[in-house]
Amino acid sequence: MIRLGRVKPVRMRMLVESMVATHETRNSQGHPTVPFDYWSDPLCIWAYVAQEKLEHLLALHGDVLTVRYRVVPVFGSVRWRFERGPWAADGIGGRVRKTREIAARFGHLEVTGEVWRTACPESSWSPGSAIKAVGVLEAEGTVAPGVLADYQWRMRERFFVDNRNVGSRAIQLELAEACAVPRGPFEQLLDDGRALALLWEDAQEKAHRGIQGSPTYVFDEGRALLYGNVSARIIEATAEELLSGLEAGCSEC
């Protein structure tokens, strides 16, 4: 058994400096960071309950790790999932019950699952496109760093807690306003198809990398994937192994 110890902050910074030539990302202070991808679907209850693990990882190593939010369009057609797909056997009632049970298991009693019965979107591609639009605006500097993460979480809350249809443009605009996202540029990205095109690119990358579902962590440019209900300790240990490696892209034999 390999015992994984916590990497000391000074040593961590030195390792990140040595990796910056490969991973050219920097934090708000201008220091180099190592990126990882976090894939999720806005309608995924597992991503909702896993948010605390992501925040825990960033609280520990947010000064040396940069998260790149990607969208896994798992629920391309919600109607198909209920009528002919994996949810057909249990129906809407089964999905409501399962969502409530998963949320309760992690202490989220605010989630009832009734959204699948009362305000079910036709597809996660619509809210996913809205997320990609905010991502473009953050990358371009139109909105402040962190707005994408805020918008994505608010969307999950609006869906699972408020039981609202986040596939609705009106809801997407409400969330954008709450996050100080300018309406004009945001709507243009949705209307001209750019946001949808970026979501399609995520779908292609998902297939290329073999991403199974939501949520999935991808470290070291795809060399380490953690999918599903993974413990916080495993996520933390994987990140620390990457940061304590001799160089990015290599592993000890």
N, C-alpha and C positions, 0 to 999 in steps of 0.2 A: 504494500500500500504506500502511495506517495502522499506525504503530508504537505499540505499547502499552507505556508505561513503568509502573513500579511506583509506586503512589500513596504519598506520604509519610504516616507515621502521624498527624501533627498535622492535615494536610489531610484525611485520611480521617475523623478524628473530627469535624471541622467539617461535612463533607458528611453524615455520618450524623445529626448533630444536626439538620440542616436537613430531613432526610427523616422524622424520627420522627413527625411529625404524620400522615403517611400510613401508616407501618409501626410500629405501637405494640407493639414487643417490646423487652425489655431483658435484658441478660446478668446473671450472678450478682452483679455489682457494682452493678447498678442503672443501668448506662449503656444508652442506646438502641442498638438493633441493627437491621439490615435482614434480613428473613427470606427464605429461599428454600426451595423444596420439593425433596426428594430421593425419587423414586419407585423402588421396587424390589420384586421378588418374592422371598420367602425361599428358593425353590428355583432361583433363577437363578444359573448359574455366572458369568455376566458381572458380576453384582453382587458376587459373591465376589471376583473378581480386581480389581474396580474400587475396593475398599474403601480401598486405599492412596491413591488420588487424592482421595477425599473427605476422608480424614484430613489429607492435604497441604494442601488448601484451608482446612480449619478451623485447621490449625496456623499458616497465614499470616494469616488474617483472622477467626479465631474470636472475637476481641474485638468485631468490628463486624458479623459475620454470624451469623444463627441458622438452623439447619437444622430444617425441619419434615419429619419422616419420614412418608411416605405409602406405601401398599401397592398395587402393581399386581398384581391377581390374574390373572396370565398363565395359570397352570396350573390353571384351574378344574376340569378333569377330566384327570388324567394318563393314565388308561386310554384315554380318547378320543383323546388325542394319539398314543398308541402303536398303537391299533387302526384309527382312521380319519382321524387328523389329520396334521400335518406330520412326525411321527416314524415314521409307519407303514412307509415304504419301507425305512428302515434298522433299524427295530426296536430292541429293548433294547440289543443289542450295539453298534449304531451310536451310541446315546446315551451309553453307557459310554465308548466310544472318543472321541467328540467332546468330552465333558466333560473327560476326561483330557488331551486335546490342548490345549484352551483353557487349562486350568490350567497345564500345563507351559510353554506359550508365555510365561507371565508369572512363571515360576519357582516355581509352587506344586506341587512334586512330591509333596506330602502328599495331594493329591487323586487318587484312582484312578477315580472315577466308578462304582465298583461298587455304590454305594447304589441306583442305578436298577435293579439286578438283585436285590439282597438285602433292601432296606428301603424300597421306593418308596412314598411317601404316595399316597393316592388323589387328593388335591387340595391346592393351596397355600392354600385358603381356611381350613383348620383352623389351620396355623401363622400365617397372616396374621391370624386373629382373635385369637390369643394375643398377637401384637405390638400389635394395637390395644388390647387390654385393659391391657397395661403402659403404653401411651401415655396412657390415661385416668388411671391411677394416678399417673403422673408429673405430668400437667397439674393434677391435684387436690392435689398435694403429699403424697400418701401415700408415695411413694418419692422419693428424691433426684434432682435433675437429672442426666442422663447415664445413668440406668438403662435407659431405652428403647434407647439406642444400644448399650449393653452387651448387653442381652438379645437384640437383633436380630442382633448379630455372633456371639454364642455359639450362636444357633440355626443360623446358616450353618455355623459350624464343626462343630456336632454332626451336621449333615447331610452336608456334603462331606468332612470329615476323619474323623469317627468312624463314618460310614456308618450313622446311626440314623434311624429314621422319625420326623421332627419333627411329623408329623400326629398322633402319639400324645399323648393327654392326659398320660400318665405322663412322657414326655420334656419336655413343656411345663412341667410342675410341677417337674421336676428343675432345669430352667434358671431358673425363677422363684426357687426356693430359693437357687440359686447367686448370684443377683443381689439377694438380700434382699427379694424381692417377697412381701408377705404373702399366704398361700395363700387365706384366706377371701375377701377382696375380689376377688382375681384370678379365682378360680373362679366367683364370683357374676356377674362380667361375662361370662364364657363361658356360664354356665348360663342367664342371663336373656335372652340374645340381644343385649345392648347392643353387645358387641364385634363380633358378626357384622353388626349394623346399621351400625356405623361402617365396616366393611370394604365393605359394599354402597355406602355413600356415596362411598368412595374409587373404587369401580368406576364410579359415575355421573360423578364428577368427571373420571376418566380419559377417559371418552367425550366429555364436554363440552369438555375442553381439547385433545383430540386426542393424548393421550399414547400413543405407539406401543408402548412396551414397557419393559423393565427393563435397566439403570437409566436414569433420565431426570432431569436437573436442570431445574428450572423457576425462572427468575429474573424479577424485576420483574412479579410477578402474571401470568405467562403470556406476556409479550412476548418472552422469550428461552427457547428450549427446546434442550437438548443431550441427544441420545439415543444410547445405545449406547457403543461403545468409543471414546470421545472422549479426546484427549490431555489430560494434566494442564495443559499450557500453555494450551490453548484454554479449559478450565474456569476457570483462574485469570484469564485475560484477560477473559473474559465478566463474571466477578464484579467485576473492577476497573473495567471500563467502566461497570457499573451504579453503583458507588460513586463514580466520578469524574464522573458525569453532573450536569447542572445541577439536576435534581430527579427524583424517582421518577416513572416513567410517561412520560417524555419522551426523545426521541432527537434528535440533531443531524441536520439535513438538508443 
